[in-house]
């Protein structure tokens, strides 16, 4: 009996018990937000009752997103585990109310976060590469400093820590594309909040109405699973059968050691990968 035939016989015997094992793929995937492709367009309207004015600004975005897919090769469902997206630049706004005065503000250390980390949202279906998390919980953070000089209210400074606001629910909509072992998520997240403006005496003098859209492009690497020989996302008898067929045919996919030989060491490497399961 030659070495390859002996190894094949050992494979058949060794894998009999392993065939009953089934390991599903679906480990969390960390994605990095690309500032070159991600941005936030934000508009703030200051309404002081008798008049209002609007100004806008833009910043690039960076950060991380954690998702899960039901199948890393051909996903049908996606789950959102966490999201932390930073506003990279200080945002500046100016408002003029003519006779009634003016105001300006800065937003520093701005951030958008998934409001319930550790409590996943989903899974939701992926249809034609697209998905929608309906009314997912998100929070805004950062320090909004508003300086005002208004007729009837005087002048002053209002500091608002946006992280103290209640989370808002927004639709998180996008697409998932997988090329090789690289996954790209492209999504939009609308922002909408209203924050009262209060003067130094505790009197409400108006409201800051914030709207905007975050456009997010994030990429990551899918952990491969070499023992998933048929690529269906599950380790079972069919992967064992596929390995045996490839090994018998001296197919390069069965050369688990990468040395160009087909022998017991390939069998051992496959057994180790199969027993370890998929990430």
C-alpha positions as CSV (number, residue, x, y, z in Angstrom):
1,X,0.0,0.0,0.0
2,X,1.6,3.3,-1.0
3,X,1.7,6.3,1.3
4,X,-1.2,8.2,-0.3
5,X,-3.5,5.1,-0.3
6,X,-2.5,4.4,3.3
7,X,-3.3,8.0,4.3
8,X,-6.6,7.8,2.6
9,X,-7.5,4.7,4.5
10,X,-6.5,6.4,7.8
11,X,-8.6,9.4,6.8
12,X,-11.7,7.3,6.3
13,X,-11.3,5.7,9.7
14,X,-10.3,8.8,11.6
15,X,-13.2,10.9,10.3
16,X,-16.0,8.5,11.0
17,X,-16.7,10.0,14.5
18,X,-16.0,13.6,13.3
19,X,-18.7,13.3,10.6
20,X,-21.4,13.8,13.2
21,X,-20.0,17.1,14.3
22,X,-21.6,20.3,12.9
23,X,-20.1,23.7,13.4
24,X,-21.9,26.8,12.2
25,X,-20.1,29.9,11.0
26,X,-21.1,33.2,12.4
27,X,-18.4,34.8,14.5
28,X,-18.5,38.6,15.0
29,X,-16.8,40.6,12.3
30,X,-15.0,43.9,13.1
31,X,-15.2,46.5,10.4
32,X,-13.2,49.7,10.2
33,X,-14.9,52.9,9.1
34,X,-13.0,54.6,6.2
35,X,-12.7,58.4,6.7
36,X,-11.9,58.8,3.0
37,X,-15.4,57.5,2.1
38,X,-17.4,58.3,5.2
39,X,-18.9,61.7,6.2
40,X,-21.6,63.4,8.2
41,X,-23.6,66.3,6.8
42,X,-25.3,68.0,9.7
43,X,-27.8,70.9,9.8
44,X,-28.8,72.8,13.0
45,X,-31.7,75.2,13.1
46,X,-32.0,77.6,16.0
47,X,-35.6,78.5,16.6
48,X,-36.2,81.3,19.1
49,X,-39.9,81.5,18.5
50,X,-40.1,84.9,16.8
51,X,-37.5,83.9,14.2
52,X,-35.1,81.1,13.2
53,X,-32.0,80.5,11.1
54,X,-30.2,77.4,9.8
55,X,-26.6,76.5,9.2
56,X,-24.8,73.3,8.1
57,X,-21.4,71.8,8.3
58,X,-19.6,68.5,7.3
59,X,-17.1,66.2,8.9
60,X,-15.3,63.0,7.9
61,X,-16.1,59.9,10.0
62,X,-13.9,57.1,11.5
63,X,-14.5,54.3,13.9
64,X,-15.6,50.7,14.1
65,X,-18.7,48.5,13.5
66,X,-19.2,44.9,14.7
67,X,-21.6,42.7,12.8
68,X,-22.4,39.0,12.4
69,X,-23.4,37.1,9.3
70,X,-25.2,33.8,9.2
71,X,-22.9,32.6,6.4
72,X,-19.6,34.3,5.6
73,X,-19.8,33.0,2.0
74,X,-23.4,33.7,1.0
75,X,-25.0,35.6,3.9
76,X,-28.8,35.8,4.1
77,X,-29.0,37.6,7.5
78,X,-27.0,40.2,9.3
79,X,-26.9,41.2,13.0
80,X,-25.6,44.5,14.4
81,X,-23.6,44.1,17.6
82,X,-22.0,47.5,18.1
83,X,-21.1,50.8,16.4
84,X,-18.8,53.7,17.4
85,X,-18.4,56.4,14.8
86,X,-16.3,59.5,15.5
87,X,-16.8,62.9,14.0
88,X,-13.2,63.7,13.0
89,X,-13.5,67.5,12.8
90,X,-15.0,70.2,15.1
91,X,-18.2,71.3,13.5
92,X,-19.0,75.1,13.4
93,X,-22.4,76.8,13.0
94,X,-23.4,80.4,12.8
95,X,-26.9,81.9,12.9
96,X,-28.1,85.5,12.2
97,X,-31.6,86.7,13.3
98,X,-31.2,90.3,12.1
99,X,-32.7,92.8,14.6
100,X,-33.1,90.0,17.1
101,X,-29.4,89.1,17.4
102,X,-27.2,86.2,16.5
103,X,-25.7,83.0,17.7
104,X,-22.9,80.6,16.9
105,X,-21.8,77.2,18.1
106,X,-19.2,74.5,18.0
107,X,-19.6,70.7,18.3
108,X,-16.4,69.1,19.6
109,X,-15.7,65.4,20.1
110,X,-18.8,64.4,18.3
111,X,-19.7,60.7,18.2
112,X,-22.5,58.4,17.1
113,X,-22.8,55.2,19.1
114,X,-25.0,52.1,19.1
115,X,-27.0,52.7,22.2
116,X,-27.3,49.1,23.5
117,X,-23.9,47.4,23.1
118,X,-24.1,43.7,24.2
119,X,-27.7,43.5,23.1
120,X,-27.7,42.8,19.3
121,X,-30.2,44.2,16.9
122,X,-31.4,41.6,14.3
123,X,-30.8,39.4,12.6
124,X,-32.5,41.1,9.6
125,X,-32.6,39.6,6.1
126,X,-30.1,40.5,3.3
127,X,-31.9,40.8,0.0
128,X,-29.9,41.6,-3.2
129,X,-27.0,42.6,-0.9
130,X,-29.2,45.1,0.9
131,X,-30.4,45.3,4.5
132,X,-32.4,47.6,6.9
133,X,-32.2,47.7,10.7
134,X,-35.6,49.3,11.4
135,X,-35.6,51.8,14.3
136,X,-32.3,50.7,15.8
137,X,-31.1,52.6,18.9
138,X,-28.3,55.1,18.5
139,X,-27.0,57.9,20.7
140,X,-25.2,61.2,20.0
141,X,-22.2,62.4,22.0
142,X,-20.0,65.5,22.1
143,X,-20.1,69.0,23.6
144,X,-22.3,71.5,21.8
145,X,-21.3,75.1,22.8
146,X,-23.8,77.8,21.8
147,X,-23.0,81.4,22.2
148,X,-25.9,83.8,21.8
149,X,-26.7,87.5,21.9
150,X,-30.5,87.8,21.5
151,X,-33.0,90.6,21.9
152,X,-35.0,89.9,25.0
153,X,-32.8,87.1,26.3
154,X,-29.5,89.0,26.5
155,X,-26.2,87.2,25.9
156,X,-24.7,84.1,27.2
157,X,-23.3,80.6,26.6
158,X,-25.2,77.3,26.6
159,X,-23.2,74.1,27.0
160,X,-24.9,70.8,26.1
161,X,-23.4,67.4,26.6
162,X,-25.2,65.5,23.9
163,X,-24.5,62.2,25.6
164,X,-27.0,63.1,28.3
165,X,-29.8,63.0,25.7
166,X,-32.0,60.0,25.4
167,X,-31.1,57.6,22.5
168,X,-33.0,57.9,19.3
169,X,-34.2,55.2,17.0
170,X,-33.2,55.4,13.4
171,X,-33.3,53.2,10.4
172,X,-29.8,51.9,9.6
173,X,-29.9,51.0,5.9
174,X,-27.1,49.7,3.6
175,X,-25.5,47.0,1.6
176,X,-23.0,44.2,2.2
177,X,-20.5,43.1,-0.4
178,X,-18.1,40.2,-0.1
179,X,-15.1,39.9,-2.5
180,X,-12.7,37.2,-1.5
181,X,-12.2,37.5,2.2
182,X,-12.9,41.2,2.3
183,X,-16.4,42.5,3.4
184,X,-17.5,46.1,2.7
185,X,-20.5,47.6,4.4
186,X,-22.0,50.8,3.0
187,X,-24.8,52.4,5.0
188,X,-26.6,55.6,5.8
189,X,-27.8,56.6,9.2
190,X,-30.2,59.6,9.6
191,X,-29.9,61.8,12.7
192,X,-32.7,63.8,14.2
193,X,-32.9,65.5,17.6
194,X,-34.3,68.5,19.4
195,X,-32.5,70.2,22.3
196,X,-34.0,73.0,24.3
197,X,-31.9,76.2,24.8
198,X,-32.0,77.6,28.3
199,X,-30.6,81.0,29.4
200,X,-28.6,81.6,32.6
201,X,-31.8,82.1,34.6
202,X,-33.2,78.7,33.5
203,X,-35.7,80.2,31.1
204,X,-36.2,78.3,27.8
205,X,-35.3,80.7,25.0
206,X,-35.7,78.3,22.0
207,X,-34.6,75.0,20.6
208,X,-31.7,73.6,18.6
209,X,-33.1,71.2,15.9
210,X,-30.4,68.9,14.6
211,X,-30.8,66.9,11.4
212,X,-28.3,65.1,9.3
213,X,-27.2,62.0,7.5
214,X,-24.1,59.9,8.2
215,X,-22.8,58.0,5.2
216,X,-20.6,55.2,6.4
217,X,-18.3,52.9,4.5
218,X,-16.5,50.2,6.6
219,X,-14.4,47.2,5.6
220,X,-13.1,44.1,7.3
221,X,-11.7,40.7,6.8
222,X,-13.7,37.5,7.0
223,X,-11.9,34.7,8.9
224,X,-11.6,31.8,6.5
225,X,-12.6,28.3,7.4
226,X,-10.4,25.8,5.4
227,X,-12.2,22.8,6.7
228,X,-15.5,24.0,5.1
229,X,-14.7,22.2,1.9
230,X,-18.1,22.7,0.2
231,X,-18.4,26.4,1.4
232,X,-21.9,26.0,2.9
233,X,-21.1,27.5,6.3
234,X,-21.4,24.3,8.2
235,X,-18.9,21.5,9.1
236,X,-20.4,18.1,8.6
237,X,-20.1,14.8,6.6
238,X,-20.3,16.6,3.3
239,X,-17.1,18.5,4.0
240,X,-15.4,15.2,5.0
241,X,-16.6,13.6,1.7
242,X,-15.4,16.6,-0.3
243,X,-12.0,16.4,1.3
244,X,-11.8,12.6,0.7
245,X,-12.7,13.1,-3.0
246,X,-10.2,16.0,-3.4
247,X,-7.5,13.9,-1.6
248,X,-8.1,10.9,-3.8
249,X,-7.9,13.1,-6.9
250,X,-4.8,14.9,-5.6
251,X,-6.7,18.1,-5.9
252,X,-4.6,21.1,-4.5
253,X,-7.5,22.0,-2.2
254,X,-6.7,18.8,-0.2
255,X,-3.0,19.8,0.2
256,X,-3.6,21.2,3.7
257,X,0.1,21.5,4.4
258,X,0.9,23.3,1.2
259,X,4.0,21.2,0.5
260,X,2.7,19.7,-2.8
261,X,2.4,16.2,-1.4
262,X,-0.7,14.3,-0.5
263,X,-0.1,12.2,2.6
264,X,-0.9,11.7,6.3
265,X,0.2,15.2,7.2
266,X,-2.6,16.6,5.0
267,X,-5.0,14.3,6.7
268,X,-3.8,15.4,10.1
269,X,-4.0,19.1,9.2
270,X,-7.6,18.6,7.9
271,X,-8.6,16.7,11.1
272,X,-7.2,19.6,13.2
273,X,-9.0,22.2,11.2
274,X,-12.3,20.2,11.3
275,X,-12.1,19.6,15.0
276,X,-11.3,23.3,15.8
277,X,-14.5,24.3,14.0
278,X,-15.1,27.6,12.2
279,X,-14.8,31.1,13.7
